[in-house]
Each structure stands twice: as structure tokens, then as C-alpha cells.
């Protein structure tokens, strides 16, 4: 069960945004990721609880940020309920999308798991609903993912396979790369792996 810490920063000017303390593991249903997010000063900034089925679809999502909450799942596309800080109003939403995304590294692992692109294959298009802090307002976006290749690195606990993905935002044309080792993000825009207490889990 990988357990560790990511540092989060603005991908443009590198302003520190905080840290995400996480643990994740494959399970009977597929994969689960839970985390606690803190500000640069160490104050609580939210949490993530994401469970995928064995095909990479979101069985359950719970997000919290600045007292806003979102609960969602794959249902008729994707469906969610967003609750305001007072708890008095809840807004339901639905979109013809494949999955969710957001600021957490969990969503990069989840999207790669959902698409499973093969090296050298054409880029795969995916429609996602994004929830970003601090208010978790939903936004539908289209991306394409392609696997550029993988490399094996020797470690004390055995070979570590690192997969490199090219991700394109089909609305803005923005391109970036994501490096994954099993269910852990090694590097991506705005994300750095700072600490890992045990090796990543390998998806079968």
C-alpha cells in the first residue's frame, strides 16, 4: 500500500500551493486513493477519496475543499452532487463524460488506468468533468492521452517501471507529460513526489 506525500505548486510560476498526504492500493473492487491536503502553512485544505472499479471507472468520489463538497460516481455518464459551505443547498449535475479530474494526482492515475493506452498507439480522446479548488465548480473538458513509452529503473525492491504519457488539452492546445510508476505519480505539471514509504502498486 503506497503511502507518501506530494508537493503541489502553480505550474506556471511555481508558487507553492500545499501538500497532499496520500495512501492508495488495489482492492477487490479495483483501486482506492485517499488523501489529506494542507496549505503551505500546514492548515487543512481538503481531502480526496476516490474508488475505481477494475476497468478504471469511478465507483465513488468524495472531494472536500474550503468547506465545499462533491460526491460523484459513474452513472449515466458521470453524476455528482455539489454542496455549498453552509450545507443548505445541494446542486446535482450530470454529464456525458467518462470520468472525473481535478488538482489531485489521483486523477492522473485514474485517467491512465481508464484509458490504458498502448505504446505507439494513436492518442485516445477522453471527456472529463473537472473539479478544482477552492470552490469545486464543475467544468467539462476534453483531453487526449498517448503513451510515449516506458523505462525500467533498478531499485532496492526490484525493477521500477516508469510510464511516460503525453497529455493534450484539446480546447487550449496545452501539452504536458505525466510520469507514472504503477499507482504513483512521479512527476507532472504542478506535482512533485516528495516522499514515498513503500513501492508503488502494479496494476494487473
N, C-alpha and C positions, 0 to 999 in steps of 0.2 A: 504494500500500500504506500505509494509515494506520498511524502509529506514534505512541504517546503515553503519557500517564500519568494514571491515575485516583487520586484520594484516596478512601479508604474510612473511614467512621465509623459509629458506632452511630446508627441513625435516630431513636432516642428521646431520648438525652441528648447526642448529638454527640461522644461520646468517640472520639478518633482510633484507628483500627484498623490503619492502614498505608497502603501504596500498591500499585497494580498497574500494572506497566510492560508494555505490550502492543504487538502488531502484528497486523494482520489483513488479509485480502484475499480477493476472489473467486478461484476457481481452476477447473480442469477438472471437479472433482467437485462444486463448489458454493461453499463458503466455509470458510476456516480461520482460527482465532484461537489465538494462543499468548501466554502472559504469564508474568511472574515477579512474585511477591507478596512484599513486605517488610513488616516490623513498623515501628512509628513510629520505632524506633531505627535502622532500616536493615538489620536482620538478615533472613536468608532465612526466609520463612514458607510457601512452597509454590509451586505452578505450576499452570497450566491449559493444556491442549492439546485443542481442540475442532474437529472437522471435520464439516461438514454436507453433505448431498447437495443437489442442485438444487431439492428440494422442502422443504428445511429440516429434514429428519430427521437425527439424529445418526449419522453413519457411524462415528465413533470419538471417545471421550472418555478423556482421561487427566488425573486430578486428583492433586495431592500436597499434603498439609498435615500438619505435625507428625509426619512420618515415616509417616503413613497414606497409602495409595494406593488409588485407584479406577480401574478400566478398564471402560468400558462401550460399548454400541452399541445401535442399534435392531434387536432380534431377538426375535421373538415378543412384541411389545410393546417393552419395554426390558430388557436383560440387563446385569449388571455383576459384577465380581469386586472385592472389597474386601480389602486385605491389611493386617495389623496392623504396628506399628512393628518388631517383631522379624523379620518376614518368614517366620515359621514357620507361620502359619495364614492361609488364604485362604478367604473366605466368598463363595459365589456367590449372586446374587439375581436375581429376575425379577419384573416387574410388568406388568399390563395398562395401561400408560401410553403417552403419545405421545412424551415426550422427557424430558430431564433439566433440573434447575435447581440454583441454588446462589447463593453470595455474589458470584460474579464477574459483572461487567457483560456478559460474553459471553452469558450465558444469557438476558438480556433481548432482545438482538438475535436470538438463535436462536429464541425463542418467537414474537416478532413475525414472523420470516421463515417459521416453520412455519404460523402461522395466517393471516397476510396479511388481517386484517380490513379491510373497506372502510368509508370514512367514512359514518356514518349507519346502518350495518347493525346488527342486534342483536348483543349481546355473544356471543362464541364461547367455549364451555367447553372446558377442556383439563385433562387429568390429567398431572401431572409427578412425577418422583421427584427429591427434593431431597437434595443432599449439602452439608452446611455444616461449616466448620472449627470446632474443630480436629480432630475425630475422623472426620468424613465419614460419619457414620451415615446410612443411607438413611431417608427419610420420604416417603410418598406424599401428595400434596396436590392439591386441585382449585382452579383459578383460572378467571376469565372475563376476556377481553380485548375491549375495544372501541376503535376509533379515533375520537377526538373531532374530529380534523381535522388539517390541515397548513398550514404557513405558509412562504412563500418569503422568504429574507433575502439581501440583496445582499452579496457578499464580493469580495475582490480576484481570486479564482479563478472567479467566476461565481456564479449563484444557489445558495443552500443551502436545501434543502427539509427542514424540521423537522416530524416527525410526532409527534402527541401521543396517547398511549394511556391509557385508564382500565383499571386492573388491580384486580380484586376477589378477595380470598381467600374462597372460598365456605364455608370452615369457621368462620373467625373474624369475617367481615364486614368486615375491614380493607380500605380502599380507598386507592389511591395512583395517581399519574400518572407516566408514563415518557415522556421526550422523546428521540427518536432522530433522527439525521441519517445516513441510509444505514446503515452498519455501525458507527456510533459512538454511544454513549450520552452525550447532553449533560447530562442531569440525571435523577436517580431517588433515591428514599429511600436514604440511606447512601452515595451515589455522586456524586462531582463530577469532571468532566473538567478537569484542571489544565493539561495540555499536549497539543498535537496538532501534529505536524511536517508533516503533509500532509493534504489534504482527505479526507473520508470517501469510501468507495467506494459507488457507487449499485448497488443490486440491479436486474437487468433482469428 
